[in-house]
Every structure is written in structure tokens, then in C-alpha cells.
Amino acid sequence: MLRTTLPLLTTRSGPLEILLAKAGQIILGKDREIRQALACLLAGGHLLIEDLPGVGKTTLAHALARLLGLAFSRIQFTSDLLPADIIGVSIYERENGTFRFLPGPVFSQVVLADEINRATPKTQSALLEAMEEQQVTVEGETRSLPDPFFVIATQNPAHQIGTFPLPESQLDRFLMRIELGYPDRAAERALLTAGGQRQKADQLSAILDASTIPGLQEQVTQVHAAAPLIDYVQALVEASRQNPCFQHGLSPRAGLALLSAARAWAWLDGRDMVLPDDVQEVLPAVARHRLRSTQGSGMASVEDIAGLIRSVAIP
């Protein structure tokens, strides 16, 4: 017999509910976006946040790392950043005649790739192996990255000066892409009254321990997806390939990402079974950056994704 709730979330005062509440006190009025970011981590993916400067992207990444008890590093992407600045370098030690590897900032549990699209494509590609295989290869030697390993990349809108568009291979490494947007009037009033939230993020205490995260991610993989639910995911993926709104459809990897994100969303609700509602909730964040609109070179719109959902019957 299936459980109706998962152990960690049996009450509203569970650790993750406290974590979400604490993060909501820092990133005001963005409870849904905070939940999406946490779901992305629990699903074992990486997160892309695209929005205008100054809406709280960096603060969100820093707050989550503090609350989760994870080691945090920040890489400021610029046009002159080199791959070695991310991965690390080997230096020659004259005393013993050997080379010693100095790990770069990618060797952290939460890596904030700030303004990732301000770096050249060559530098952006330095993260590909890390995000896909949780390892980096330097001078022929492969080195493992920490577990958990979570990349949060921020990106300025492509129309801004000095940006390089992320290649599709890089975009596909991100499980989810979200936008924060402007705060509502009440949240912005509270923000103006408080004088900013970044200092408060620095003062947060860990709600969870880093060693517990892999176990939580394993719990998420055990959330049941019934055969009709998998049929529904497959139907959405197939419909995207036939939809005239998109230049090309979702890949099999995108289908796996959609199912993983839906499992995490259901788990955060305290359920051990995925519902079609969970799939619909995460579909825009999982699919938009993977789909290109036929009405130009930009990514699919929210309306395009809503149309895709309407085109597929719920099982």
C-alpha cells in the first residue's frame, strides 16, 4: 500500500517548510520561484535564472546555499574569463619538481555562475562536463566534484549589450529555467522599508546538513510515476515535436528532466505519487528554454507552453 505522505514532510513545520519560509523572508513575494529552485536541486539538476539585474537572482542562490548548509562559491562571468579560472590550474613546484593542482571555484557544492552569458562560448563550455558528469578533466586527469553539486547560473536578457547567447548544448544542461520578475507592490514596499535583503542572507543559519541532501534526492527518485502518467509525459514530448509553434520538439533527455522535476514537485507536496498537475506545474520551467519559437529565434513563450498543455488530454 502506498504512503500518502513522505516522512520528512508530515507536518507544515518540517525542515523543508521551515527552509522555504526562511528563504521567503529574504526573497520577498517569490515563494513559487523559491520552491522551483529547491525542486530543481532535489531532482538532481541545475538551475538557470534569467532576468534583469537587481531582482534578487544572486541573493536567492546565496540564501539557498546557506539554508541547505552547502559550501558556496561565486564565479563572476566576464568577457575575459578563461576556462582555467573556473576549473583550476596546475602549478610547478620547484622544490620537489612536481606539479600541484589548484582547484578552481567549480569545486564547490553550490556554484553560482553569475551573468554566465557575459563570458565567451569557450569559457561557458568549461561547465559542460561538470554539469553533465559531475567531474572535470584537466591535463588528462579526471577529478570528481562534490556531492551534491548544484549549479545556479544567472543570465541577463539576450538583448542587453555584451552578452553571448548560450548554445543549445549548454541550455540543455539546465534542468529548469525560471524568472524572478519584479516584486509585487507589497513585497517591494517591505524591501524598501528594510533597506535590502542581502545582509540578511549572509546571517542565515543552516536548516539542513549537506550530508542529508543526497538522501533526499534519492527519496525523490522513489516517488511513483504510474504507467498512465508516463504515457502523459510521453504524449507531451511527442506533441511538442508536432507542434507548429516550435522549430523542433523536446528531446528524450527533456522528457526525463520533466519526469524528474515532477517527482520533486510531488515530493515537496508530501506525496509519493506524481499527478498530471505536477507535470503541468513544472513543464514551463523545464521546456521553455529547450524549445525555439517558429516566430523568430527566441525561446518558446508562456502561451506556447499553455497551448501545448491544452493539446494533450489528461489521463
KEKE-174986 format. One record per residue (C-alpha): x negated, y, z negated. Coordinates in steps of 0.02 Angstrom, whole numbers, plus 50000, padded with zeros to 5 digits. Each point is the difference from the previous one (the first is absolute). Layout:
XYZ;...
***
This chain:
500005000050000;499335017050049;499665013049867;500975016250014;498585010649931;498124999249992;499144999649830;499115016750009;501555009850044;501334993249884;500325017149924;499945018050061;498595002849875;498854987450084;498215005150042;500365003950182;501535010449957;498925010049878;498685001850135;501275006450127;500705012249872;498275006649955;499555002350183;501665008950027;499505012749868;498475004350105;500714999050176;501645008949969;501554995350097;499164986050098;500574984349909;500354990550161;498305003950075;499124994649839;500964983750004;499504997450182;498175002649956;500094987449858;500914987550110;498625001850129;498674995649871;501004985349932;500234993450177;498114999950020;499985013550133;499295017350028;500925016650003;499955014650121;500755016549941;500245012750138;500565017549958;499535018349989;498595005149881;500545004449824;501504988649973;499184988149875;499214986150104;498354999949907;500835002049831;501114984950033;498494989050041;499075005849845;501514997749885;500324982250061;498184995049975;500015006949822;501654991649953;499484983350075;498325000149911;499054998650165;498305007050045;500255014850116;498915008250132;500385014050121;499245002250172;500255016950082;500054996550186;499195013550107;499395001050179;498194997049947;500354985149885;499034984350049;500474981649976;498534998049879;500775013649891;501484988249974;499224982849996;498295003549925;498174998750052;498464989749965;498495009349935;498204994050001;499174998249831;498145002450021;499594992649829;500554982450044;500085001250189;501854995650014;501615008350050;501375003749873;501795002850051;500885015249930;501884996950012;501075014050069;501675006449931;500964986350091;499444988349860;501425005149886;501724993149958;500965015250060;499205009650142;500755016650049;499545003750181;500465018349995;500465008150167;499454984450093;500435007350170;498715013949981;498594987450027;499464993450169;500684983250062;498294992049969;500085004749816;501834995249985;499554982650065;498844997449850;501564995649899;500684987050122;499084984849931;500245005849821;501885001850018;500274984050097;498804987949914;499595008549834;498164999550041;498685010250092;498514994450103;498425010349988;498404995450093;500634982350027;500494996849819;501824998649948;500505007249832;501674997449916;501045014649938;500875000849831;501654991349965;501215008450007;499485011250144;501235013550050;499695013750128;501085015549992;499655010950151;500695017550021;500235007550170;500425017550059;501255001850142;499194996750169;500405017450066;498845008249873;498305006150060;498514988349974;500914983349993;499634983850093;501474988250027;499844983249914;499864985850127;501394987149998;498824986849932;499695011149849;501835004549976;500464981650000;498884997249848;501195010549896;501454990049933;501055015649970;500005018250051;500985012749900;500285018749992;500185010149841;500795015750071;500415015749905;500734998149825;501815004449969;500415016549918;500094993249822;498364990450016;499105014850076;500645011449862;499314987949870;498364999250095;499845018950005;500435001449816;498704986849951;498655007950109;499564984150095;499874981649957;498234994850047;499295002649826;501404989449927;499534985850118;498235000349930;500704997649824;501064984650039;499664983849906;500074982950080;501654990849987;499324984150079;498294992050005;499064997150162;499884981449963;501904998350002;500255006950176;499504984150097;501224990049893;501405012250040;499594999150184;500094981149989;501735001349919;500575010650146;499504986650125;501134987849906;501575010550028;501154988850101;500475004450179;501404988750060;500064993550178;501395012350052;498975014449930;498484994550103;501174998850151;500505018049965;498195006049994;499624990750160;501535007550084;499445017649953;498264996750070;500724993050162;501235014350016;498585012649987;499184991950151;501575001950103;500485017449940;499785013450136;499575012849865;498294991949972;498514998350115;499634983049924;500744989649860;499414994149831;498624986949995;500074983649902;498855008349872;501295013949980;501334986749966;498914992749862;499745017549930;501875003249999;500344984149905;498615003449874;500635017649967;501794993849981;499424987149873;499135013649898;501545011250008;501124985849938;498764995849862;499995017849938;501894998449985;499734984949887;500634987450128;499174984250063;500934999850166;499865011950147;501615007850063;500305008350170;500145016449905;498174998149947;499474997750181;500965015450053;499285010349858;498194996850049;500204998950190;499715018750036;498395000449896;499364983950079;500535002750180;499945018450047;498115001650015;499944983850100;501265005450130;499755013250135;501485009650067;500354999850186;500415018549983;498175004949989;498424993549916;500605002249821;500564986649880;501794994249987;501235011549915;501084996349849;501504999950117;499164987050112;499754988449850;501795002749943;500584995150174;498934984349992;500814995149835;501745002850071;499614989450152;499714984149898;501404991249907;499734996649815;500044981349960;
***
